[in-house]
Amino acid sequence: QVQVVESGGDSVQAGGSLRLACEVSGRIIGTYCVAWFRQAPGQGREGVAAIDSDGSTNYANSVKGRFTISQDNAILYLQMSSLKPEDTAMYYCAAGAGVYKDYGFDIGSEGDYGYWGQGTQVTVSS
């Protein structure tokens, strides 16, 4: 059974930094990628960043240059810097088979991921 557990959410002021962590345990058959999604109140779940088993990464335009995704064995990290109030959301870690388009690796959408954590809250105040 695959388990996904996030940690690291907190309340910070705008301009601050946070590092989220996600532990994926259990066996996922085949290659897979791991991603961070976020969901603000009243909005849909959007992809933030993803990394595949080869280390390829993909980011949402809204976080490029501010967020960095990395993986160390079974732990996935999301380093978030220069945080803005609009980054406030519940952040979810997810694992899936990976999405590859003509231009390469892509975060994909919520439906591309089969394993999800419970989420960790990030609140950025102005």
C-alpha positions as CSV (number, residue, x, y, z in Angstrom):
1,Q,0.0,0.0,0.0
2,V,1.4,3.4,-1.0
3,Q,1.3,6.2,1.6
4,V,2.0,9.8,0.9
5,V,2.6,12.1,3.9
6,E,3.3,15.9,3.7
7,S,4.8,18.1,6.4
8,G,6.3,21.6,6.7
9,G,3.3,23.8,6.2
10,D,3.2,27.0,8.4
11,S,2.2,30.6,8.5
12,V,4.8,33.1,7.2
13,Q,5.0,36.7,6.1
14,A,5.2,37.8,2.5
15,G,8.8,37.5,1.3
16,G,9.6,34.6,3.6
17,S,10.5,31.0,2.9
18,L,9.3,27.6,3.7
19,R,10.3,24.0,2.9
20,L,7.7,21.4,2.5
21,A,8.5,17.7,2.7
22,C,6.7,14.7,1.4
23,E,7.4,11.0,2.2
24,V,6.2,8.4,-0.2
25,S,6.3,4.9,1.2
26,G,5.2,1.6,-0.3
27,R,5.9,0.2,-3.8
28,I,4.7,1.9,-6.9
29,I,5.0,-0.4,-9.9
30,G,6.9,1.1,-12.8
31,T,8.5,4.5,-13.1
32,Y,6.7,7.4,-11.5
33,C,6.9,11.0,-10.8
34,V,6.0,13.0,-7.7
35,A,4.4,16.4,-7.7
36,W,3.1,19.2,-5.5
37,F,-0.4,20.6,-6.1
38,R,-2.1,23.4,-4.2
39,Q,-5.7,24.4,-3.6
40,A,-6.8,27.7,-2.3
41,P,-10.3,28.2,-0.8
42,G,-13.0,28.1,-3.5
43,Q,-10.5,27.2,-6.2
44,G,-9.5,24.1,-8.0
45,R,-6.4,22.1,-7.4
46,E,-3.5,23.3,-9.5
47,G,-0.1,21.8,-10.2
48,V,2.8,23.6,-8.7
49,A,5.9,21.5,-9.5
50,A,6.8,18.0,-10.4
51,I,9.9,15.8,-10.7
52,D,10.3,12.5,-12.4
53,S,12.6,9.5,-11.7
54,D,15.2,10.9,-14.0
55,G,15.3,14.2,-12.2
56,S,13.4,16.2,-14.9
57,T,11.4,19.0,-13.4
58,N,8.4,21.1,-14.4
59,Y,7.0,24.2,-12.7
60,A,3.9,26.3,-12.9
61,N,4.6,29.7,-14.4
62,S,3.4,31.3,-11.2
63,V,6.2,29.8,-9.1
64,K,9.1,29.6,-11.5
65,G,12.2,31.2,-10.0
66,R,10.7,31.1,-6.5
67,F,10.0,27.4,-5.9
68,T,12.4,24.5,-6.2
69,I,11.4,20.8,-6.2
70,S,13.9,18.2,-5.3
71,Q,14.0,14.6,-4.2
72,D,16.3,12.7,-1.8
73,N,15.5,9.0,-1.9
74,A,11.9,8.7,-0.7
75,I,11.6,12.3,0.5
76,L,10.3,15.0,-1.9
77,Y,11.0,18.6,-1.0
78,L,9.5,21.9,-2.2
79,Q,11.6,24.8,-1.3
80,M,9.5,28.0,-1.5
81,S,11.1,31.4,-1.4
82,S,9.8,35.0,-1.9
83,L,6.4,33.8,-0.8
84,K,3.4,35.9,-1.7
85,P,-0.1,36.1,-0.2
86,E,-1.5,34.4,-3.3
87,D,0.6,31.3,-2.5
88,T,-1.7,30.7,0.5
89,A,-3.3,27.3,0.0
90,M,-3.4,23.7,1.1
91,Y,-0.4,22.0,-0.5
92,Y,-0.7,18.4,-1.6
93,C,1.9,15.9,-2.6
94,A,1.0,13.3,-5.2
95,A,2.6,10.4,-7.0
96,G,1.7,9.1,-10.5
97,A,3.0,7.7,-13.7
98,G,4.2,11.0,-15.1
99,V,3.0,13.1,-18.0
100,Y,5.1,13.6,-21.1
101,K,4.2,15.9,-23.9
102,D,6.0,16.9,-27.2
103,Y,8.1,19.4,-25.2
104,G,9.0,16.9,-22.5
105,F,8.0,16.3,-18.9
106,D,4.9,18.1,-17.7
107,I,3.2,18.4,-14.3
108,G,-0.1,17.3,-15.8
109,S,-3.4,17.6,-13.9
110,E,-5.0,16.2,-10.8
111,G,-6.4,13.2,-12.7
112,D,-2.9,12.1,-13.7
113,Y,-2.0,11.2,-10.1
114,G,-3.3,8.2,-8.2
115,Y,-1.7,8.6,-4.8
116,W,-2.3,11.7,-2.7
117,G,-1.4,12.9,0.8
118,Q,-3.7,14.7,3.2
119,G,-2.2,18.1,2.6
120,T,-0.3,20.7,4.6
121,Q,-1.5,24.3,5.0
122,V,0.7,27.2,3.9
123,T,-0.5,30.7,4.8
124,V,1.3,33.8,3.7
125,S,0.3,37.1,5.2
126,S,1.0,40.5,3.8
